[in-house]
Amino acid sequence: MPDFSFSRDSAISTLRLLGGCTALGFATYAQAAPAFDSDSPWMLGDWNGTRTELAEKGYDFKLDYTGEMGSNLHGGYDHDRTARYSDQFGLGTHLDLQKILGWDDAEFQLTITKRSGNNISNDRINDPRVGGFTSAQEVWGRGQTTRLTQMWYQQKFFDQKLDIKVGRFGEGEDFNSFPCDFQNLAFCGSQVGNWVGGIWYNWPVSQWALRVKYHLTPELYAQVGAYEQNPSNLDRGNGFKLSGSGTQGAVLPVELVWTPKLNDLPGEYRAGYYYSSAKASDVYKDQNGQPAALSGEAYRSASSKHGVWFGAQQQITSIASDHSRGLSVFANATMHDKKTNAIDNYVQAGVVYKGPFDARAKDDIGFALARVHVNPAFRKNAEASNQAHAVYDYDDPSFLPPQDTEYSAELYYGVHVANWLTVRPNLQYIRHPGGVNEVDDALIAGIKIQSSF
């Protein structure tokens, strides 16, 4: 029998929240786009027209839910078949300050998130001695806790050509951005944050930040940012931390984004560079240029860390004049500092077809492949550590498995149940999980649920 390993307290709190919201929806608002109307964007309906009226006045409220199940059907580090569930609630408000206060082109966003549950990748798919790179359940991570995820003010100037955002938010909101319909982390969200997660903090972590964007043309803009690099923001107990204590430096990204329409079909192309001003440790050598794991000396320090990224998304077909349906292709790549980062490069590519059948015009199908490559110096460090401890047997608990290349693939079908509910069953295949050749290739079954209350 599958072992659904998520905490009892998390399950109870989730049910209470669902029950409370549902009761509110039924007891208070039962007309005008009623609860569970498939054409409504909200599960709980339009609150007798109140939600639409508030939005027209500049007040938009959201309660979103993402739940993901993963089960190892075959292979992985531990062949014992198990299912795990993880989820996230997001409660937020977006304020159009032009409508509310008369401030031209100004807006404010506040979002709080709560994550719960467990991840099948941690001990079933990956060797827990070294962990993995991708995750079969992207919604898991950064501490299963409640966080202040967004608190920012945005102001536009010069006929909206200049756009400034300041407050607390993550890099991936604006830089190296990418949709998150797939369940495997290698195909979801800003990929830089997945491979240099020690300095680049994706959703749901926030930090003090500033982003400045300028439209050079209607289709082309450049942007630059400055983000607090503070590892203490990752701690579970610091979900609402606002002080700057523990700050080590800043992450400074710059990006050029082109959003053309080719044959009247939308596309987006990104190229960017990031620089971290904080000190970083070498992954292999000491100050004398020798393997630190053998010499026993401290790993040498670098004054900074940097990398680049490229991303492309392009719709290439449509169904007659309906551009909401058709085939889109995408690809992403990142490259990182070989002295200080475990991953030196990553690449992925895939396709998404929206509206595959006339009777299911809002369903979608996605398929993608990814390759995560480990820095050779990082692998040498593991080999040197084993040599220093005279451990050479993979089955020895103290052995540190050297890591190389991990390959991932995912196929999903998105069922558009209602405008407020999409369910995406998926199959994932991981070759060399965690880049460890001794770990059997894994086949994972997943289900991703996305809903808006």
C-alpha positions as CSV (number, residue, x, y, z in Angstrom):
1,M,0.0,0.0,0.0
2,P,1.3,3.5,-0.7
3,D,2.5,5.5,2.2
4,F,1.1,9.0,1.9
5,S,3.6,10.8,4.1
6,F,2.4,14.3,4.9
7,S,2.0,15.5,8.5
8,R,-1.3,15.0,10.4
9,D,-1.2,18.7,11.5
10,S,-0.7,19.9,7.9
11,A,-3.6,17.8,6.7
12,I,-5.9,19.0,9.5
13,S,-5.1,22.6,8.9
14,T,-5.6,22.2,5.1
15,L,-9.0,20.6,5.7
16,R,-10.0,23.4,8.1
17,L,-9.0,26.1,5.7
18,L,-10.8,24.4,2.8
19,G,-13.9,23.9,4.9
20,G,-13.9,27.4,6.3
21,C,-13.6,29.0,2.8
22,T,-16.3,26.7,1.4
23,A,-18.6,27.5,4.3
24,L,-18.0,31.2,3.7
25,G,-18.7,30.9,0.1
26,F,-22.0,29.0,0.6
27,A,-23.3,30.9,3.6
28,T,-22.5,34.5,2.4
29,Y,-22.6,34.5,-1.4
30,A,-24.7,32.1,-3.4
31,Q,-25.7,34.1,-6.5
32,A,-24.1,35.6,-9.6
33,A,-21.5,33.0,-10.7
34,P,-22.2,30.7,-7.8
35,A,-19.7,28.4,-6.1
36,F,-18.4,25.6,-8.3
37,D,-19.6,27.2,-11.5
38,S,-17.2,25.8,-14.2
39,D,-17.2,29.1,-16.1
40,S,-16.2,31.2,-13.0
41,P,-12.5,31.9,-12.4
42,W,-13.1,31.1,-8.7
43,M,-14.3,28.0,-7.0
44,L,-16.3,30.0,-4.5
45,G,-18.0,32.1,-7.1
46,D,-18.4,35.8,-7.5
47,W,-19.8,36.4,-4.0
48,N,-23.0,37.8,-5.4
49,G,-21.1,40.1,-7.7
50,T,-18.9,41.5,-4.9
51,R,-15.6,40.2,-6.2
52,T,-16.2,41.7,-9.6
53,E,-17.3,45.0,-8.1
54,L,-14.2,45.1,-5.8
55,A,-11.9,44.3,-8.8
56,E,-13.4,47.2,-10.8
57,K,-12.6,49.5,-7.8
58,G,-9.0,48.2,-7.8
59,Y,-9.1,45.5,-5.1
60,D,-8.3,42.0,-6.3
61,F,-8.1,39.1,-3.8
62,K,-6.8,35.6,-4.5
63,L,-6.6,32.3,-2.6
64,D,-4.8,29.7,-4.8
65,Y,-3.9,26.1,-4.1
66,T,-1.3,23.8,-5.7
67,G,-1.1,20.2,-4.7
68,E,1.3,17.6,-6.1
69,M,1.5,13.8,-5.6
70,G,4.5,11.7,-6.6
71,S,4.9,8.0,-6.5
72,N,8.0,5.9,-7.5
73,L,6.7,3.2,-9.9
74,H,10.2,1.8,-10.6
75,G,13.8,2.4,-9.7
76,G,15.4,5.1,-7.7
77,Y,17.6,4.8,-4.6
78,D,14.9,3.0,-2.7
79,H,12.7,0.7,-4.7
80,D,10.0,0.5,-2.1
81,R,6.9,1.9,-3.8
82,T,5.7,5.0,-1.9
83,A,3.5,8.0,-2.6
84,R,4.1,11.5,-1.2
85,Y,2.0,14.6,-1.2
86,S,3.0,18.2,-0.9
87,D,1.0,21.4,-1.4
88,Q,0.9,25.2,-1.1
89,F,-1.7,27.7,-0.3
90,G,-1.3,31.3,-1.5
91,L,-3.3,34.2,-0.1
92,G,-2.8,37.5,-1.8
93,T,-4.2,40.9,-2.7
94,H,-3.3,43.2,-5.6
95,L,-4.2,46.8,-5.3
96,D,-4.6,49.1,-8.3
97,L,-3.6,52.4,-6.6
98,Q,-4.6,54.4,-9.6
99,K,-8.2,53.4,-9.1
100,I,-8.0,53.5,-5.3
101,L,-5.9,56.6,-4.6
102,G,-5.6,58.2,-8.0
103,W,-1.9,57.5,-8.2
104,D,-1.1,57.1,-12.0
105,D,0.3,53.7,-13.0
106,A,0.9,52.5,-9.4
107,E,0.1,49.2,-7.8
108,F,0.8,47.1,-4.7
109,Q,1.0,43.4,-4.2
110,L,0.9,41.4,-0.9
111,T,1.1,37.6,-0.8
112,I,1.5,35.0,2.0
113,T,2.1,31.4,1.2
114,K,2.0,28.2,3.3
115,R,3.8,25.0,2.2
116,S,3.2,21.5,3.7
117,G,3.9,17.9,2.9
118,N,6.8,15.7,1.8
119,N,8.8,15.0,-1.4
120,I,9.3,11.6,-3.1
121,S,12.7,12.7,-4.4
122,N,14.4,13.2,-1.1
123,D,14.9,9.7,0.0
124,R,13.2,7.4,-2.5
125,I,14.5,8.7,-5.8
126,N,17.8,10.3,-4.8
127,D,20.6,9.0,-2.7
128,P,20.1,10.9,0.6
129,R,23.9,11.0,1.2
130,V,24.2,13.6,-1.6
131,G,20.7,14.5,-2.4
132,G,19.5,15.4,-5.9
133,F,19.2,18.3,-8.3
134,T,15.7,18.2,-9.8
135,S,12.6,17.5,-7.7
136,A,9.6,15.4,-8.8
137,Q,7.3,17.7,-6.8
138,E,8.4,21.3,-7.5
139,V,6.0,22.8,-4.9
140,W,8.0,21.2,-2.1
141,G,11.0,23.1,-0.8
142,R,12.5,26.1,1.0
143,G,11.0,25.0,4.2
144,Q,7.5,23.7,4.7
145,T,6.3,26.8,6.5
146,T,4.3,30.0,6.2
147,R,6.1,32.9,4.5
148,L,5.7,36.5,3.4
149,T,6.3,35.9,-0.3
150,Q,5.5,39.2,-1.9
151,M,5.2,42.8,-0.5
152,W,6.0,45.3,-3.2
153,Y,5.1,48.6,-4.7
154,Q,5.4,49.2,-8.5
155,Q,5.3,52.6,-10.3
156,K,5.5,53.3,-14.0
157,F,6.7,56.6,-15.6
158,F,7.0,58.2,-19.1
159,D,3.9,56.6,-20.6
160,Q,4.7,53.3,-18.9
161,K,8.1,53.0,-20.6
162,L,10.0,53.1,-17.2
163,D,8.8,50.5,-14.6
164,I,10.2,50.5,-11.0
165,K,9.4,47.8,-8.4
166,V,10.6,47.9,-4.8
167,G,9.9,45.8,-1.7
168,R,10.2,42.1,-0.9
169,F,10.1,39.6,-3.8
170,G,12.2,37.0,-5.5
171,E,14.4,37.2,-8.6
172,G,12.4,34.7,-10.6
173,E,9.3,37.0,-10.7
174,D,11.0,39.2,-13.2
175,F,14.4,37.7,-14.2
176,N,14.8,34.3,-16.0
177,S,11.0,33.9,-15.6
178,F,9.2,30.8,-16.9
179,P,5.8,29.2,-16.4
180,C,5.2,26.4,-13.9
181,D,2.8,23.9,-15.5
182,F,5.1,20.9,-15.4
183,Q,5.6,19.2,-12.0
184,N,9.3,18.4,-12.3
185,L,11.4,21.3,-11.0
186,A,13.7,21.1,-14.1
187,F,10.8,22.4,-16.2
188,C,9.2,24.8,-13.8
189,G,10.0,28.4,-13.0
190,S,13.2,30.4,-13.0
191,Q,16.0,27.8,-13.6
192,V,18.9,29.9,-12.3
193,G,17.4,29.6,-8.8
194,N,17.3,25.9,-9.1
195,W,21.1,25.6,-9.8
196,V,22.5,28.4,-7.7
197,G,19.8,28.3,-5.0
198,G,22.3,29.3,-2.3
199,I,22.3,32.9,-3.6
200,W,19.2,33.2,-6.0
201,Y,16.0,32.7,-4.0
202,N,12.9,31.7,-6.0
203,W,9.3,31.7,-4.9
204,P,8.2,31.4,-2.1
205,V,11.2,33.1,-0.5
206,S,11.4,36.9,-0.6
207,Q,14.1,39.4,0.2
208,W,14.5,43.2,-0.1
209,A,14.9,44.1,-3.7
210,L,14.7,46.7,-6.4
211,R,13.9,46.1,-10.1
212,V,14.1,48.8,-12.8
213,K,12.7,48.0,-16.3
214,Y,12.8,50.2,-19.4
215,H,10.9,49.6,-22.7
216,L,13.3,50.4,-25.6
217,T,10.4,49.5,-28.0
218,P,7.0,48.0,-27.4
219,E,8.5,44.6,-28.0
220,L,11.9,45.0,-26.3
221,Y,12.9,45.9,-22.8
222,A,15.9,45.8,-20.6
223,Q,15.9,45.4,-16.8
224,V,18.4,45.4,-13.9
225,G,17.9,44.4,-10.3
226,A,19.5,44.4,-6.9
227,Y,18.5,41.7,-4.4
228,E,19.6,41.2,-0.8
229,Q,21.7,38.0,-0.5
230,N,20.8,36.8,3.0
231,P,20.8,33.1,3.7
232,S,18.8,33.6,6.9
233,N,15.8,34.3,4.7
234,L,15.7,30.6,3.9
235,D,15.3,29.5,7.5
236,R,11.8,28.2,8.4
237,G,11.5,30.5,11.4
238,N,12.3,33.6,9.3
239,G,9.3,33.5,7.0
240,F,8.3,37.0,8.0
241,K,11.7,38.4,8.8
242,L,12.1,42.0,7.6
243,S,15.4,43.0,9.1
244,G,18.6,42.9,7.1
245,S,20.7,41.0,9.7
246,G,22.7,38.2,8.1
247,T,23.0,39.9,4.7
248,Q,26.2,38.9,3.0
249,G,26.0,40.9,-0.2
250,A,23.7,41.4,-3.2
251,V,22.7,39.6,-6.3
252,L,22.7,41.9,-9.3
253,P,20.9,40.5,-12.4
254,V,20.6,42.2,-15.8
255,E,18.4,41.0,-18.6
256,L,17.2,41.8,-22.1
257,V,13.7,40.5,-23.1
258,W,12.2,40.5,-26.6
259,T,8.5,39.7,-27.0
260,P,7.8,39.6,-30.7
261,K,4.8,38.2,-32.6
262,L,5.9,35.9,-35.4
263,N,3.0,35.3,-37.9
264,D,0.8,37.0,-35.2
265,L,1.8,34.3,-32.7
266,P,3.4,35.4,-29.3
267,G,6.9,34.6,-28.3
268,E,9.4,35.6,-25.6
269,Y,13.2,35.5,-25.7
270,R,15.4,36.2,-22.7
271,A,19.2,36.6,-22.2
272,G,20.6,37.6,-18.8
273,Y,23.6,37.7,-16.5
274,Y,23.8,37.6,-12.7
275,Y,26.6,38.7,-10.4
276,S,26.8,38.0,-6.6
277,S,29.0,40.4,-4.6
278,A,29.2,38.0,-1.6
279,K,32.2,35.8,-1.0
280,A,31.9,32.2,-2.3
281,S,33.8,29.0,-1.5
282,D,35.7,27.0,-4.1
283,V,34.1,23.6,-4.6
284,Y,37.5,21.7,-4.7
285,K,40.8,23.6,-3.9
286,D,42.3,25.2,-0.9
287,Q,44.4,28.4,-0.8
288,N,47.4,26.5,-2.1
289,G,45.6,25.1,-5.1
290,Q,45.5,21.6,-3.6
291,P,42.4,19.4,-3.0
292,A,41.0,20.7,0.3
293,A,39.5,17.4,1.1
294,L,43.0,15.8,1.1
295,S,45.0,18.7,2.6
296,G,42.6,19.4,5.4
297,E,42.9,23.1,4.8
298,A,39.9,25.4,4.3
299,Y,38.4,25.7,0.9
300,R,39.7,28.9,-0.8
301,S,37.4,31.9,-1.1
302,A,36.3,33.7,-4.2
303,S,35.3,37.4,-4.1
304,S,32.1,36.8,-6.2
305,K,30.0,34.4,-8.2
306,H,28.4,34.8,-11.6
307,G,26.5,33.1,-14.4
308,V,24.3,33.6,-17.5
309,W,21.0,32.3,-18.8
310,F,19.1,32.1,-22.1
311,G,15.4,31.3,-22.6
312,A,13.0,31.1,-25.5
313,Q,9.2,30.5,-25.8
314,Q,7.4,30.6,-29.1
315,Q,4.0,29.6,-30.3
316,I,4.3,28.3,-33.8
317,T,0.8,27.1,-34.8
318,S,-2.8,28.0,-34.0
319,I,-6.2,26.6,-34.7
320,A,-7.6,28.8,-37.5
321,S,-7.9,32.3,-35.9
322,D,-8.0,31.0,-32.3
323,H,-4.5,31.8,-31.0
324,S,-5.4,30.3,-27.6
325,R,-4.9,26.9,-29.2
326,G,-1.9,25.5,-30.9
327,L,1.7,24.2,-30.5
328,S,4.4,26.1,-28.6
329,V,8.1,25.3,-28.2
330,F,10.5,26.3,-25.5
331,A,14.1,26.0,-24.4
332,N,16.2,27.2,-21.4
333,A,19.9,27.1,-20.6
334,T,22.1,28.3,-17.8
335,M,25.8,28.4,-17.2
336,H,27.6,29.0,-13.9
337,D,30.9,29.7,-12.3
338,K,33.0,26.5,-12.3
339,K,35.1,27.5,-9.4
340,T,32.2,28.0,-6.9
341,N,29.2,26.1,-8.2
342,A,28.2,22.4,-8.1
343,I,26.3,22.7,-11.4
344,D,28.2,24.2,-14.3
345,N,25.5,24.0,-16.9
346,Y,21.9,23.1,-17.5
347,V,19.7,22.8,-20.6
348,Q,16.1,21.9,-21.3
349,A,13.6,21.9,-24.1
350,G,10.1,20.9,-24.7
351,V,6.7,21.4,-26.4
352,V,3.2,22.3,-25.2
353,Y,0.1,21.9,-27.2
354,K,-3.0,23.8,-26.0
355,G,-6.5,22.8,-27.1
356,P,-5.6,19.4,-28.6
357,F,-9.2,18.4,-29.3
358,D,-12.3,20.5,-30.3
359,A,-14.2,19.0,-27.4
360,R,-11.4,19.8,-25.0
361,A,-10.3,23.2,-26.2
362,K,-8.8,24.3,-22.9
363,D,-6.8,21.1,-22.1
364,D,-3.1,21.0,-22.8
365,I,-0.3,18.4,-23.4
366,G,3.3,19.0,-22.4
367,F,6.6,17.1,-23.0
368,A,10.1,18.2,-22.0
369,L,13.6,16.9,-21.6
370,A,16.4,18.3,-19.3
371,R,20.1,17.7,-18.7
372,V,21.8,18.9,-15.5
373,H,25.6,18.7,-15.6
374,V,27.8,18.6,-12.5
375,N,31.0,20.7,-12.4
376,P,33.9,18.2,-12.8
377,A,35.7,20.0,-9.9
378,F,32.7,19.2,-7.6
379,R,32.9,15.6,-8.6
380,K,36.7,15.5,-7.9
381,N,36.0,16.9,-4.5
382,A,33.8,13.9,-3.6
383,E,36.4,11.5,-4.9
384,A,39.1,13.3,-2.8
385,S,36.9,13.1,0.3
386,N,36.5,9.4,-0.2
387,Q,40.2,9.0,-0.7
388,A,40.9,11.0,2.5
389,H,38.6,8.7,4.5
390,A,39.8,5.6,2.7
391,V,36.3,4.7,1.7
392,Y,35.8,3.2,-1.7
393,D,32.7,1.0,-1.5
394,Y,29.4,2.6,-2.7
395,D,27.5,0.6,-0.1
396,D,29.5,2.0,2.8
397,P,27.3,4.5,4.6
398,S,30.2,7.0,4.9
399,F,30.9,6.8,1.1
400,L,30.2,10.1,-0.7
401,P,28.9,9.2,-4.1
402,P,30.5,11.3,-6.9
403,Q,27.9,13.0,-9.1
404,D,28.0,13.6,-12.8
405,T,25.0,14.2,-15.1
406,E,21.2,13.8,-14.4
407,Y,18.6,13.6,-17.2
408,S,14.9,14.2,-16.7
409,A,11.8,13.8,-18.9
410,E,8.2,14.6,-18.2
411,L,4.9,14.0,-20.1
412,Y,1.7,15.5,-18.8
413,Y,-1.9,16.0,-19.9
414,G,-3.7,18.9,-18.4
415,V,-7.4,18.4,-17.8
416,H,-9.2,21.7,-17.7
417,V,-12.0,20.7,-15.2
418,A,-13.2,24.2,-14.7
419,N,-11.9,27.7,-15.1
420,W,-10.8,27.5,-11.4
421,L,-9.4,23.9,-11.5
422,T,-6.8,22.2,-13.7
423,V,-5.6,18.6,-13.0
424,R,-2.4,17.4,-14.7
425,P,-1.5,13.7,-14.4
426,N,2.1,13.2,-15.4
427,L,4.9,10.6,-15.9
428,Q,8.5,11.5,-15.1
429,Y,11.6,9.6,-16.0
430,I,14.9,10.3,-14.2
431,R,18.1,8.8,-15.5
432,H,21.0,8.8,-13.0
433,P,19.0,10.5,-10.2
434,G,21.2,13.1,-8.5
435,G,23.8,12.4,-11.1
436,V,24.8,9.2,-9.3
437,N,25.4,6.4,-11.8
438,E,24.8,3.7,-9.2
439,V,21.2,4.8,-8.6
440,D,18.7,3.0,-10.8
441,D,16.8,5.1,-13.3
442,A,13.4,6.1,-11.8
443,L,9.9,6.2,-13.2
444,I,7.6,8.5,-11.3
445,A,3.8,8.9,-11.5
446,G,2.5,12.3,-10.5
447,I,-0.6,14.4,-10.3
448,K,-0.6,18.2,-10.1
449,I,-3.7,20.1,-9.0
450,Q,-4.0,23.9,-9.5
451,S,-7.1,25.7,-8.2
452,S,-8.3,29.1,-7.4
453,F,-10.8,29.7,-4.6
